[in-house]
Amino acid sequence: MSEFIIVLILLAGICISVSAIRRTVLTRYLFNKMRMLMPGMSQTEREALEAGDTWWDAELFTGKPDWKKIQQLPASELTDEEQAFIAGPVETLCGMLDDWDITYNRHDLPAEVWDFIKHNQFCGIIIPKSYGGLEFSDYAHSQVVMKIASRSASAAVTVMVPNSLGPAKLLLNYGTQQQKDYYLPRLAKGAEIPAFALTGPQAGSDAGAMPDSGDICYAEFEGKQQLGIRLNWEKRYITLGPVATVLGLAFKLYDPDHLLSDKEQLGITVALIPTHTPGISIGKRHYPLDSAFMNGPNWGENVFIPMDYVIGGVDQLGQGWKMLMQCLATGRAISLPALSVGAAKFICRNSGAYARVRTQFNLPIGAFEGVEEVLARMAGTSYLMDAARQVTCAAIDSGYKPAIISAIVKYQLTEAMRRVVNDGMDIQGGSGICLGPMNYIGRLYQIIPVGITVEGANILTRSMMIFGQGAVRCHPYLQREMKALGEADKSKGLAEFDQLLSQHIRFFLSNLTRGLWFGLSNAYFSQTPGNKASRSYYQQLARLSNSFALTADFALLSIGGKLKRKERISGRLADVLSHLYLCSCVLKHFENQGEQIDDIPLLDWACQYSLHRAQQSLLAVFWLMPMRIPAVLLRTILFPFGKPYAPPKDVLIGKLAQLLLNDSASRDRLTAGVYLNENTEDASGRIEVAFKAVLSAAPVEAKLKAAQKNAELPKGSVNSVLKQAVQVNIINQAEADLINQAERLRLNAIKVDAFSNL
Ligand SMILES: Cc1cc2nc3c(=O)[nH]c(=O)nc-3n(C[C@H](O)[C@H](O)[C@H](O)COP(=O)(O)OP(=O)(O)OC[C@H]3O[C@@H](n4cnc5c(N)ncnc54)[C@H](O)[C@@H]3O)c2cc1C
């Protein structure tokens, strides 16, 4: 086998160095073949592919990441003003939210909550101060959504939409000055409620295929004959649609009478249309898994709008898809990841506390190994999620518009939320299942698929977007090679392709050599940053990044354009890239938080988990490759001694579980930013209070148990021996009160609701 590799390397070496041989033998053949096999691409696909930019994803694709690029990224920080907003209006808003009442009694936010949201500029988080908005960083925006999500998902979605892919973002990037001057101050103070209408009954995941149309024509509008657009559409699932005063509407624009130019099909266009415009119908409400946020269909019949309703005016006609994709390139990374992390942190903190408070078999349920395992997974996952959220926000605040990374965090963090919520449900047992005002988790469990489906469901994000777009945008040569292949002047294209091909072969060979060396040495000698706790993870990241780059190249070479439809392969490659990105974020986050020694178990769990997942997905790709012998050969080069990475080690489980079962700085860091309260009548407040009381009483409990062991007190529950323990001076009255208080609060924390009217 080794002879075969040497011959392969020598042959490739000859091809590269002798350009005449390369051009005749290799380039011409590949150029002609690949020109024919180039997959067709629609305009919407091309625009989606070109949206945003790349960052650390491109480094991972090189197989030799430049660590400086992630090391130099400053950690996210809140300004004094942002901190004051979160400690002030956000805290107050959370205190006003009663998710049970919102969901089942009102099916809406109370009027005073709507007013509070509007008057405190919650709809203007991203709008500049000059237009009356808050002009917060993306990190601050994420912190706001995260905190509200830990209190009420319906309220979080209501705040999210105007600040993510709403009209404000489109106006800020593409609006005319007149549109900005009119709408932005109104949106900032909530005088306008915006909705963004893209999805329709026939166009869901494939939104670019919408049948909604607009024809350019002349018509009378506000007493004047004007050039404008006659629209017909049908949309559904539109968040805030039922209460919107202005719709950001996407449609396909046509110029059948050639009033603007010879071109008949102008492409997708976005207009901002007041909902009172004649011909618009705002339908009834959808009921998305019992959630109370406003969501519903709308449609328009022969609605005439003047040209200046188009966002950006005449200059932006037909540019709608590009505008949407550019805005989504960053927007996708903020709202839904913030909502997911808010839910995960909140559940992690409460389930840990509940596992300490709830006793069975005379022990807190958290003391059982089975429960510990679940708690450890929840803590590790939440750490990983928050790392990805914070590092990605920092990248966006530094000016990157990382389209592929935003898809990764949307997909990975919403899926991780699904796992944490499910784990939390298991820990809560029946108290998670019986819905009511005292249940803090059941509503979150119900609402999980909403986050996963919104902005394109995750199956599509995983199997089409991440690797499909990633390969073209992040690969050092692929996009330029595709351009050369598509060159109209064939000889110019051939010359460019030849240059790129020789560089590409060198790149492949150097990755192959490094892959062999990393495989043999386990990347032990690779130069990476990191300290004693983190260096070996950096080294493994270097190794797997190299393996990924090589495997991606091999998949592209062996499957070519058909890879677009091989979603089982591209989905797994997407998982490899995703987990390498998550692991990078974990390392960066650990450093940003000052390399806390207490957090090392969290670092270990999150790194071991993501490296193992990356390895498993990579190995699965080899099984799916069509060229079996080279695929097996490549796998043997990259993993000569079998599988180097195992799932998080058992020794970590106890440490991580303890972190959630005790009041510690590490627990506070892990769950920082969620809404906390100590109201014994509140669904989560009562658990927090009981947790603290049970921990305060723990030393007294230990004294009593020790006395029982020494036969100084009779056997039985600590409560049954309390009186006697005071009488014989094993504990004093104050200590007995601590136990009584803990027991009272513990019983309150495990109560569930019952109803007479069901
Ligand atoms: C509560 C809620 C709020 C929403 N808010 C808005 C809003 O404000 N504005 C707006 O415009 N839209 C909104 N949407 C629409 C949302 O973005 C779309 O629902 C989503 O893009 C998926 O469309 P669909 O539900 O029709 O699913 P479908 O397109 O029918 O897809 C069904 C499944 O097939 C998968 N699938 C489809 N094609 C592929 C493929 N090629 N490869 C792999 N898998 C594929 C999808 O991933 C999904 O899992 C909202 C939706 C919901 C449920």
The ligand as an SDF file (V2000), in Angstrom:
LIG
                    3D

 53 58  0  0  0  0  0  0  0  0999 V2000
  -43.9330   29.5290   13.4540 C   0  0  0  0  0  0  0  0  0  0  0  0
  -43.3760   29.9230   12.1440 C   0  0  0  0  0  0  0  0  0  0  0  0
  -43.0080   31.2380   11.9130 C   0  0  0  0  0  0  0  0  0  0  0  0
  -42.5540   31.6270   10.6510 C   0  0  0  0  0  0  0  0  0  0  0  0
  -42.3100   32.9630   10.3940 N   0  0  0  0  0  0  0  0  0  0  0  0
  -42.0790   33.3520    9.1070 C   0  0  0  0  0  0  0  0  0  0  0  0
  -42.0300   34.7330    8.7610 C   0  0  0  0  0  0  0  0  0  0  0  0
  -42.1610   35.6270    9.6190 O   0  0  0  0  0  0  0  0  0  0  0  0
  -41.8490   35.0540    7.4630 N   0  0  0  0  0  0  0  0  0  0  0  0
  -41.6980   34.1110    6.4880 C   0  0  0  0  0  0  0  0  0  0  0  0
  -41.5580   34.4710    5.3440 O   0  0  0  0  0  0  0  0  0  0  0  0
  -41.7120   32.7870    6.7910 N   0  0  0  0  0  0  0  0  0  0  0  0
  -41.9130   32.3930    8.0650 C   0  0  0  0  0  0  0  0  0  0  0  0
  -41.9510   31.0590    8.3820 N   0  0  0  0  0  0  0  0  0  0  0  0
  -41.7020   30.0750    7.3460 C   0  0  0  0  0  0  0  0  0  0  0  0
  -40.4640   29.2180    7.5460 C   0  0  0  0  0  0  0  0  0  0  0  0
  -39.2890   29.9210    7.3340 O   0  0  0  0  0  0  0  0  0  0  0  0
  -40.6740   28.0340    6.5840 C   0  0  0  0  0  0  0  0  0  0  0  0
  -41.6900   27.2850    7.1530 O   0  0  0  0  0  0  0  0  0  0  0  0
  -39.5540   27.1460    6.4280 C   0  0  0  0  0  0  0  0  0  0  0  0
  -38.6650   27.7370    5.6010 O   0  0  0  0  0  0  0  0  0  0  0  0
  -39.9450   25.7570    5.8460 C   0  0  0  0  0  0  0  0  0  0  0  0
  -40.9970   25.7730    4.9280 O   0  0  0  0  0  0  0  0  0  0  0  0
  -42.2010   24.7150    5.0650 P   0  0  0  0  0  0  0  0  0  0  0  0
  -42.7130   24.7790    6.4490 O   0  0  0  0  0  0  0  0  0  0  0  0
  -43.1700   24.9770    3.9950 O   0  0  0  0  0  0  0  0  0  0  0  0
  -41.5220   23.2980    4.8870 O   0  0  0  0  0  0  0  0  0  0  0  0
  -41.2400   22.4720    3.5430 P   0  0  0  0  0  0  0  0  0  0  0  0
  -40.5820   23.3250    2.5430 O   0  0  0  0  0  0  0  0  0  0  0  0
  -42.4970   21.7900    3.1340 O   0  0  0  0  0  0  0  0  0  0  0  0
  -40.1960   21.4160    4.0520 O   0  0  0  0  0  0  0  0  0  0  0  0
  -40.5430   20.2710    4.8260 C   0  0  0  0  0  0  0  0  0  0  0  0
  -39.2750   19.5310    5.2260 C   0  0  0  0  0  0  0  0  0  0  0  0
  -38.5490   19.1160    4.0700 O   0  0  0  0  0  0  0  0  0  0  0  0
  -37.2020   19.5260    4.1650 C   0  0  0  0  0  0  0  0  0  0  0  0
  -36.6850   19.8360    2.8310 N   0  0  0  0  0  0  0  0  0  0  0  0
  -37.2620   20.5400    1.8340 C   0  0  0  0  0  0  0  0  0  0  0  0
  -36.4340   20.5980    0.7780 N   0  0  0  0  0  0  0  0  0  0  0  0
  -35.3110   19.9320    1.0980 C   0  0  0  0  0  0  0  0  0  0  0  0
  -34.0830   19.6300    0.4420 C   0  0  0  0  0  0  0  0  0  0  0  0
  -33.8120   20.0250   -0.7760 N   0  0  0  0  0  0  0  0  0  0  0  0
  -33.1550   18.9070    1.0930 N   0  0  0  0  0  0  0  0  0  0  0  0
  -33.3930   18.4670    2.3390 C   0  0  0  0  0  0  0  0  0  0  0  0
  -34.5140   18.7220    3.0290 N   0  0  0  0  0  0  0  0  0  0  0  0
  -35.4760   19.4470    2.4150 C   0  0  0  0  0  0  0  0  0  0  0  0
  -37.2370   20.7730    5.0330 C   0  0  0  0  0  0  0  0  0  0  0  0
  -35.9730   20.9860    5.6640 O   0  0  0  0  0  0  0  0  0  0  0  0
  -38.3280   20.4080    6.0390 C   0  0  0  0  0  0  0  0  0  0  0  0
  -37.7510   19.6300    7.0570 O   0  0  0  0  0  0  0  0  0  0  0  0
  -42.3830   30.6580    9.6440 C   0  0  0  0  0  0  0  0  0  0  0  0
  -42.7140   29.3170    9.8930 C   0  0  0  0  0  0  0  0  0  0  0  0
  -43.2090   28.9480   11.1120 C   0  0  0  0  0  0  0  0  0  0  0  0
  -43.5990   27.5260   11.3310 C   0  0  0  0  0  0  0  0  0  0  0  0
  1  2  1  0
  2  3  1  0
  2 52  2  0
  3  4  2  0
  4  5  1  0
  4 50  1  0
  5  6  2  0
  6  7  1  0
  6 13  1  0
  7  8  2  0
  7  9  1  0
  9 10  1  0
 10 11  2  0
 10 12  1  0
 12 13  2  0
 13 14  1  0
 14 15  1  0
 14 50  1  0
 15 16  1  0
 16 17  1  0
 16 18  1  0
 18 19  1  0
 18 20  1  0
 20 21  1  0
 20 22  1  0
 22 23  1  0
 23 24  1  0
 24 25  2  0
 24 26  1  0
 24 27  1  0
 27 28  1  0
 28 29  2  0
 28 30  1  0
 28 31  1  0
 31 32  1  0
 32 33  1  0
 33 34  1  0
 33 48  1  0
 34 35  1  0
 35 36  1  0
 35 46  1  0
 36 37  1  0
 36 45  1  0
 37 38  2  0
 38 39  1  0
 39 40  1  0
 39 45  2  0
 40 41  1  0
 40 42  2  0
 42 43  1  0
 43 44  2  0
 44 45  1  0
 46 47  1  0
 46 48  1  0
 48 49  1  0
 50 51  2  0
 51 52  1  0
 52 53  1  0
M  END
$$$$
